Amino acid sequence: LTQIARDTLGTDLTTVDQTGIEYAMLPDGVGYVLIQHMDIDTPFGTTSQTAMALAFAQVTDAMADADSIIIDLRYNPGGSDSVSFGVASHFVDTALDVLTKTTRDGSGQSAPFTATLQPFDATPMMQPVFVLTSRLTGSAAEILTMALRDLPQVTTMGQTTSGGLSDILGFKLANGWDLGLSHQTYRTLDGQSFEAVGVPPDIAFAITAAPLLSGEDPLLRAAFAQARSAN
């Protein structure tokens, strides 16, 4: 699926080392960013959020003069929330509360923790941004979608995401099996939960098998049309 997106793009992508990020700046002024997962090889002595924010600076530097940007999360299964916040930090100029999280605590839930997005620097990416999602967009990729979706320059497009936002409570059973449970609830600031239902897009676009099987990517082409019209 990601290769179909690359082929549709029709140009080579640059890889950001230690991440799942590939990007290209097209001659018509549209930047394309493919994020395959929300993980990073974190150097000793730093956090994954800081490491990803520094790594993503390679992308923002390359796209400083972009008229608009497409961020493709359609086939991203997730990873670390902090990595997602490292990416999102490049799109705000002031601290911004974006979601709350509670954790299962006995028969109830813990007090809500408010996640605040901190700006990477004083020159955020304020061009129109189109975030592409699908039913395969999961976990921390959904968190990135939630962190970006209410920003004024961002439009989400595609399918509703998978609806599996929780971190995993993992432990080992007596027979040696590893077991992981969803034990957290993420909500928007107005209290909405997308668990099991997914994050809906601003612009719905059906993703069907037939064109993909023939090597076509209609959603990506539609996103480029939207991005060019936003210039």
Secondary structure, DSSP 4 states (H G I P E B T S, - for coil): -HHHHHHHHTS--EEPTTEEEEEEE-TTSEEEEEEEEEEE-PPTTS-HHHHHHHHHHHHHHHTTT-SEEEEE-TT---B-HHHHHHHHGGG-SS-EEEEEEEEEETTEEPPPEEEEEPPSSS----S-EEEEE-TT--THHHHHHHHHHTSTTEEEEES--------EEEEE-TTS-EEEEE-EEEE-TTS---TTT-PPPSEE----HHHHHTT--HHHHHHHHHHHHT-
